[in-house]
Amino acid sequence: MRATLDMAVFLGVGTIIGLAAGLLFLLLLRHYLIPDWLHNTALLAGVVIALVGANYVRAESGLVAVTVFGIVMANQNRVEVKHMIEFKENLRVLLISCLFIVLASRLRWDDIVSLGWGGVLFLVVLIAVIRPLAVAVSTLGSKLTWRERVFLAWLHPRGIVAAAVSSIFALELAAHAQHANLDPAMVAEIERIVPVTFLVICGTVAVYGLTAGPLARWLRVAEANPQGVLFAGASKPAREMALAIREEGISVIMVDTNANNIAAARMNGLSTSLANISSQYVLEELDFSGIGRLIAITPNDEVNALAAREFADFFGRAETYQLPTHAIDTSREQTGSPQRMSPHRTGRLLFHRDASYQRLAERFRAGAVVKKTHLTDEFTYADFRKHYGESTLLLFTLTEQGRLRINTVSDPLSPQPGQTVLALVDERDEG
């Protein structure tokens, strides 16, 4: 009964203080009482104050307080916290790295070796028996496929939480054992808690880290290099490109706020979503399985740039593309122009410096088509251009391994024999 009451007090104090601190911090942000450049510093200070304050009122309740603080921040939609989350991630890597070193410094190699084959057997049972049973029970009645269940059953590396809790637990038990004059054999068992935990951490990280990737690919629940394309915009130019890519077996998703564009794309059998490309819905609800890059082809240059910036964190800057525009500064001489976007605020520029949306739309209205041709030693890309004319605009190439490569202003492609060329050619040049 006493233990239950202590736990209730422990959780209650942490929850109340964490909730109060989180709401207060949101209030300050909501009314712009903290300058933008101090958000990260203020957040760190608020978390530390909540932690220390909760621990002062009730020992060890600080962890609950900061957890509740984080829950409050993550589940509100009144204040933008993305920049603070990025700061938290950087800080987390630094602090966890230091904490691992501090906790591991209490161990000697002999402590690990002394566990013997019993420690290894414990690790094997944890990986091969306990984890699969836990997943099997917890996923009963779910819609997960057997492949997804197997992958979940195999993946569960332990980390810093286990190390920190076991270290604190062992220290507390050791201190209690000294005061209670416990049997030396029991004290020795208590001292084995930390090395057992670190053996589990090292073992699970090594096993899962080395096998998770190959297993995911073998089960076909992940792709090492997803080739699919997320199109921002479903207008005529975007639809024609998406159709050409999909015909090569590459996944395509089209997102647009224009219902007519979406309806036309659906009539062509393309996967679509009627949504704003920068909305939280797109990031959280769409299935991006097999999708590895963004191509922004909307009539609005600012929307293209915003989409590229939004998905740079998701796909990486190397895989976010947008159409060029005269509003984008691509020359050093014009860097100071007040009407030009900075290059670092945009995605990689597609196809050619003059391939703006207006120019592409004009060519498609005039009858231009996306032409696919397999190059050989007898029919090279030079022959292709000679046949279809100098107005040919190279869009993509497909390697012999089926990899999609995108032509950009900064890194123009040089199609080779054995590759398939996808290019925009004018109708008058087809003959």
VEXMILUM-699339 format. One record per residue (C-alpha): residue in three letters; x, y, z. Coordinates in steps of 0.2 Angstrom, whole numbers, plus 5000, padded with zeros to 4 digits. Layout:
<rs>
ALAXYZ...
</rs>
This chain:
<rs>
MET500050005000ARG501450125004ALA502350084988THR500750124978LEU500550284987ASP502350334984MET502050294966ALA500550404965VAL501350544973PHE502850524961LEU501850524946GLY500650664952VAL502050784956GLY502950754940THR501350774930ILE500750934938ILE502351024937GLY502650964919LEU500951014914ALA501151184922ALA502851214915GLY502351164897LEU500751274897LEU501751424904PHE503051404891LEU501751394877LEU500851544884LEU502451644883LEU502751584865ARG500951614860HIS501051804865TYR502851824858LEU503551864875ILE505151764870PRO506151824855ASP506351694841TRP508251684843LEU508051634861HIS506751494859ASN507951354860THR508851434875ALA507251464884LEU506651294880LEU508151214888ALA508051324903GLY506151284905VAL506551094904VAL507951114917ILE506851214929ALA505451084927LEU506650944931VAL507451024946GLY505851094953ALA504950924952ASN506450834960TYR506450964974VAL504650934978ARG504750744976ALA506350654972GLU506550564955SER504950644949GLY505850764937LEU505950634923VAL504050624923ALA503950814923VAL505050834908THR504150694899VAL502450784902PHE503250944896GLY503750864880ILE501950794878VAL501150964880MET502351044867ALA502150904854ASN500250894855GLN499751074852ASN499451164836ARG499551354841VAL501451374841GLU502751314828VAL504051204837LYS504951124822HIS506451224825MET506551184843ILE506350994839GLU507851004828PHE508851084842LYS508250954853GLU508850814842ASN510550894840LEU510650914859ARG510050734862VAL511450654852LEU512750754861LEU512050724879ILE511650534876SER513450514869CYS514150594885LEU512950494896PHE513450324888ILE515250364891VAL514950414909LEU513950264913ALA515050144904SER516550214913ARG515950124929LEU516249954920ARG517749854918TRP518049724904ASP518149594918ASP516349634923ILE515649584906VAL516749434905SER516249374922LEU514449354915GLY515049204905TRP513849094894GLY512449134905GLY512449314900VAL512549264882LEU511049144884PHE510049284892LEU510349394877VAL509849254865VAL508249224874LEU507849404875ILE508049424856ALA507449254850VAL506049214862ILE505449364873ARG505349494859PRO504449384846LEU503149334860ALA502849514865VAL502549564847ALA501449424843VAL500349464858SER500349654856THR499849644837LEU498449514839GLY496949584829SER498049724820LYS498049744801LEU499949714800THR500549594788TRP501549444793ARG503049524785GLU502849674796ARG502549564811VAL504149474808PHE505149634806LEU504449704822ALA504849544831TRP506649554826LEU506949744830HIS507049804848PRO508849874852ARG509049934870GLY509850104873ILE510150244885VAL508550224895ALA509050044900ALA510850094904ALA510350244915VAL508950154924SER509950004928SER511450114934ILE510250214946PHE509450054952ALA511049964955LEU511750114965GLU510250124975LEU510249944979ALA512049944983ALA511850084995HIS510349995003ALA511349835004GLN512749925014HIS511649995027ALA510649835029ASN512149725030LEU511549605016ASP512349435012PRO513949465001ALA513249344988MET511649454986VAL512749614985ALA513749524971GLU512149494961ILE511649674963GLU513249724955ARG512949614940ILE511449724935VAL512449854926PRO513549734916VAL512049624911THR511149784905PHE512649844895LEU512949674887VAL511049674882ILE511349854875CYS512949804865GLY512249644859THR510549704853VAL511249854845ALA512549744836VAL511349614831TYR509949724825GLY511049854818LEU511949724806THR510349634801ALA508949754801GLY509249824784PRO509549654775LEU508049584784ALA506949734779ARG507349714761TRP507149524761LEU505449544769ARG505049684756VAL504549804769ALA505949934764GLU506949984750ALA508750024750ASN508650164737PRO506750204734GLN506550264717GLY504750334718VAL504350514715LEU503150634725PHE502450764713ALA501950934720GLY500750984707ALA499650874695SER499450984680LYS499750924662PRO501650934662ALA501750844679ARG500450714674GLU501350674657MET503050654667ALA502250544680LEU501450434668ALA503050404659ILE503950364675ARG502550254681GLU502550154665GLU504350104670GLY503750024686ILE504250174697SER502950224711VAL502150394709ILE501150504720MET500350674715VAL499750804727ASP498850954721THR497551074728ASN496651094711ALA495250964710ASN495250964691ASN497050924690ILE496850784703ALA495250714694ALA496250714678ALA497750624686ARG496550494694MET495750464676ASN497550414671GLY497650294685LEU498950394695SER498950394714THR498450564720SER497950664735LEU496950824735ALA497950914748ASN499151054751ILE500950994748SER501551084764SER500151024775GLN500450914790TYR499150784782VAL500350754768LEU501850724779GLU500950614792GLU499550524782LEU500150484765ASP501050314762PHE502750354756SER503350174754GLY504450164739ILE504550354737GLY506250434738ARG506150604730LEU505150764727ILE504850854711ALA503951014713ILE503051064696THR501651184701PRO501251354692ASN501751444708ASP503651464710GLU503451504728VAL502451344732ASN503851244723ALA505151324733LEU504151294749ALA503851114745ALA505651084742ARG506151164758GLU504851064767PHE505350894761ALA507250924761ASP507250864779PHE506150714773PHE507050654758GLY508750754759ARG509150904749ALA509950794736GLU508250724732THR507150884731TYR506850964714GLN505951104708LEU505651194691PRO506851344688THR506151524687HIS506851694683ALA506451734701ILE507851614707ASP509551684707THR510751554698SER512151674695ARG513451754707GLU513351924698GLN511451944703THR511551884720GLY510952054727SER509452064716PRO507952104727GLN506752004716ARG507751844716MET507651694728SER509251634736PRO509851464729HIS509951394747ARG508051424749THR507551314734GLY507751134728ARG508851074714LEU508351154698LEU507551034685PHE507951004667HIS508651164660ARG508851344666ASP507451404654ALA506251254658SER505051364668TYR503251304671GLN502551424658ARG503751364645LEU503351184648ALA501451214648GLU501651304632ARG502551164624PHE501251034630ARG499851144623ALA500751144607GLY500750954606ALA502450914614VAL502550734621VAL503650644633LYS504650524622LYS505550364629THR506950284619HIS508250154624LEU509950204619THR511150084610ASP512950094603GLU512050114586PHE510850244592THR511650354604TYR510950514613ALA511750624600ASP510750524587PHE509250544597ARG509450734598LYS509850744579HIS508250644576TYR507050744587GLY507850914585GLU508751034596SER507151084605THR507350914614LEU507250934633LEU508050794643LEU507050754658PHE507550584665THR508650434662LEU508350254668THR509950154670GLU510149974666GLN509749934684GLY508150024683ARG508750174693LEU507850344689ARG509050484687ILE508450664685ASN509150794674THR509650954683VAL510351124679SER511851104690ASP512150914686PRO511550884668LEU511450704663SER512550624649PRO511450474643GLN512450324639PRO512150164628GLY511050044638GLN510050184647THR508250234643VAL508050424639LEU506450514644ALA506350674635LEU505150814630VAL505050824611ASP503950934600GLU502650854589ARG503350924573ASP504950844577GLU504250664579GLY504250624560
</rs>
